[in-house]
Structure formats: structure tokens, C-alpha cells
Amino acid sequence: MSEGTGGRAAFVVGAGILISRVVGLLRNTAFAYFFGAGAASDAYNAAFRIPNAVRNLLGEGTLSAAFVPVYSRLLGSGDEAGARALANAVLGLLFVAVSALTLIGVAAAPWLTAALAAGFDEPTQQLATQLTRVLFPMTGVMVLSGWCLGIQNSHRRFFWSYASAAMWSVAQIALLLVGGPRAADAAQLAVWLAWATLAGALLQVAVQMPEVLRLMGAVRPSLDATSTGVRQVLRNLVPVVTALGVVQISGFVDLQIASFLPPGATTTITYANTLALLPVSLFGVSVAAASLPEFSRDSAGVAHEALRERLRAGWQRILFYVVPSAALFLALGDYCVGVLYRAGRFGAAEQQAVYAVLAGYALGLVSSGSVKLFGSAYHALQDYRTPLRASVISIVVSAMAAISMTLPLRSSSFAAAGIAVGSALGSYVNLGLLARGLQRRLGPLYTPAMWRGTQRILLASLVAAIAGSGARLLHQQVAPEWHVRVAAFPVLGVFGATYLIAAWWMGSAEAARWLRRRPRQAGSPSGGA
């Protein structure tokens, strides 16, 4: 796949993710309006985190890493029957595994919530237990969605596999709008929302299946472990699931710490993390998802030069977007939070608390946005141990940093920001270890041309932050009575326009494409700077 084709594939993935994320943000806006940040919202977010861990262990991330490379190679060799048999066998094995885990999760819900959210009071723990039992069956449904995504991506069908996630949020938005004014209290609304979340997962799979059936024909799950590639996928699953399990442990450590903080801390982290993940998903995940099938096809031969060039191009493209995103969240994150959440039970105090956590996540945005691409390169090379080791080390660093920064300030409403800063530190450790390993295998990853492009990105981001801060000051001086949801659009618009114009002025080919102008000078070969 050429660089231009790779860029188009990443754009298609990004477009699908953008739709699902925008609808997801609308879902969070409705959630914030009806729940604010309190005990009921903490219980829902904790309950969602527990079954979602199983989904992450066996869902799209695992299948992308373990299944897609093997399935893509079978397709690339023309063995469509073998690829179909592999897909059906993987689906059957996943269904058995997830069914067993779901039954265990429903039965063990009281012990899970007691162990993972020990700081909750008794009523909050009871509510979290009830919600966990409703939400746990969602895991099996979402794993099936991950399998559908793997099939679609292997066939280079990127858009709907990611855009379909919007249906999951649509079901929850509908419930909140209809049920929010009618619920007796926040606890009852949380239970209703849990059922809507489960229904949304079913809806997400339902809208994916027509395309999957067109690509595969009849879907016949089997338990035939002798099908071509099944044993290789199972071998790949062990280190991938282990690595993702380590990541989930990190999330549970964060949950455990947050449960000892003032009420609303768990929800505050969820609000901030959703915003921070937007650029990571739009640009980091989209580039990585579009690259993985091509990485896998290239690595079947000795085309490591092509793989390295594709990795460089993808990385520079990611940096073009995540660096200004980090600058935006640091300089104007309170406006980003306010435009999405400031209404109903979500007031000024909640806005500032979420902003503090968002700023912590912003410090690690560059590394968080890059790790997925680097991990995809390892998975294409059938190396699963190196990402596992890097994850273990980074999680230890993250947990130690979060504990040391958060617990001494646990009575403060801003204590949760320490969890985000710890996550940022851990992600840089992860990126450094992955980059060092790839450099040994592929040669230099970061070239002088890339550094010049990155310098332009950094300078343009700084100029945009200064311009945006000036627009904020103007708003505060001239029209302080304007609601943040009104003022945010011109302020954030100044930041975005300034970044693109400054980057174009300094020769960015990527900015020139956005502005539909010719680059003022030769841009980076990767198109990212």
C-alpha cells in the first residue's frame, strides 16, 4: 500500500471513529447533564469498567493484534476458504470463552465490586453490584463486534467497522433523554442506563453483520482448532491477552485509588479520559488500524524497509495532530470541558476538576497516540513479548507515580489529576521501550527530516496556544457574561485556525491539504509536517 493509500485508509478509519466519538461525546454530555459527578455516576462508571475489562481482553484490541495478521496473510495468499474457516473457528472459540466469563462475572459481581472499588460506601457498592450484573452480558456482545471489526479491516473495509460504535451511544442517549426527566433518582436512572447500554451493544453488532455476511458469506461458528492458522492465533492470544490484562490492571489500580477520593472522582476521571482519548482514537488508532493489515502483508517477506518507511510516515502524521491537541488541552482545556459538559448538574466546580485531570492526560498525549502504531508494527512482525514487557514496566511506573501524587492530596477535589499524570509518565516509558526495540530491528526510526517537521509542529502549536489564550482573555474582559458553551467556539476556533495557518506558513504539507493551498515549501515526505 502506498503512502497515499495509507493516508486515505487512515482518513477513512478516522472518519468512522470521528462519528462514533462525536456521538459518544454527546452521550457523555447527556450523562453529565443528568448525573453530574456523584455517587450514582461513580457506581455506573465502576460497574462499566469491570465487564469492559473482559471486552478489552477478548475484543477488538486482541483480535486486531492476534487474528488480523494471520487472517490477512491467508487473504493475501488467495486462500479465501482457509480464511473463512479460521474466522469461524475463532468466533466459536471466543463465544465459548466469553460465555463462561460472563456467567462467572454475573455470579461474582459482589466480590468484584468490593475488591475493585473498596473505597465506596455500602449503598454505592450495592448499586455498583447491581449495575455490574446488568452490564456483564455486554462483554460477549462486544467481543462479537470486535470479531466483525477484524473481518472488515482485513478486507480493507474500515469506515463502518468503527462508525457502528455510534449505535451503542445512540441507545444510551435515547434512554437519558426519555428516562432522565422521569427517573425517581440518579440510582434508578443508572439502572435504566445499564440496560440501554446492553441494548446498544446488540444494536452495534446488528448493523455490522450485513457487511460481514457480504465479505464472508454464511457465518458458521465452529470449534475446529485444526483449521489453518487457528493454532497460530491461539499462540498469539496468550501474550496479547497478558499484555492487555496488564493494561486492565492499571485501570483497576486507577479505579481503586479513585474510590478513596472524594465522591465524583471516578466520574471526573471518566469525563477527562473520554476527551483525552478523542485525538488518540482519531489519529493514533486510525493510523495504526489502517497500517496493521499492510504491516502484516509486508512482514511476510523481507520488506522491512517498506515497513519502516510506513511507520515513519504514520508516526509523523500522528504527531501533526496529537501535539496541538495536547497544547489545546493544556491551554484551553477548561473550555473544551465546558462546551461538552457544562449544563444541568455539571457546574463550574466540576468543570475545573475535570480540566485538571484532562491537563494531566494531555502531558502524555504524544506517547499515548504513538504507542498503538508501534505496537501494530510488533504484532505484524509476530513479536508479542516485547510489547508485553514494555506494558508491564510502564504500568508499574504509572501506578507508583499515581499513588505517590494522589493519596497525599486525597481530600482535595483535584487529587484525581495525579492519576492522569501517572498515566502520562507510564505511557512515555512504554513508547521509549517500544521505539528502542524497533530501532534495533528496523534501523533508525526518527530522521533529521522528521525532527524538522516536528519542530514546525511544536512551534505552530505554541503560536496557536498563545493566540487561543489571547482570545480567552478577550472573552473574559469584553463579554464575561457569555456562557462557556457560547464563548468556547470562537476561542477554540482561533486556536485551530492559527495552528493550521502557522503550520502551513512553516511549510507543512498536511496543513496545506486542510487549507487547500499549495505548501509554501517542500513538506516532509511523510506528509505529517
Secondary structure, 3 states (H helix, E strand, C coil): CCHHHHHHHHHHHHHHHHHHHHHHHHHHHHHHHHHCCCHHHHHHHHHHHHHHHHHHHHCHHHHHHHCHHHHHHHHHCCCHHHHHHHHHHHHHHHHHHHHHHHHHHHHCHHHHHHHHCCCCCHHHHHHHHHHHHHHCCHHHHHHHHHHHHHHHHHCCCCHHHHHCHHHHHHHHHHHHHHHCCCCCCHHHHHHHHHHHHHHHHHHHHHHHHHHHHHHHCCCCCCCCCCCCCHHHHHHHHHHHHHHHHHHHHHHHHHHHHHHCCCCCHHHHHHHHHHHHHHHHHHHHHHHHHHHHHHHHHHHCCCCHHHHHHHHHHHHHHHHHHHHHHHHHHHHHHHHHHHHHHCECCECHHHHHHHHHHHHHHHCCHHHHHHHHHHHHHHHHCCCCHHHHHHHHHHHHHHHHHHHHHHHHHCCCCCCCHHHHHHHHHHHHHHHHHHHHHHHHHHCCCCCHHHHHHHHHHHHHHHHHHHHHHHHHHHHHHHCCCCCHHHHHHHHHHHHHHHHHHHHHHCCCHHHHHHHCCCCCCCCCCCCCC
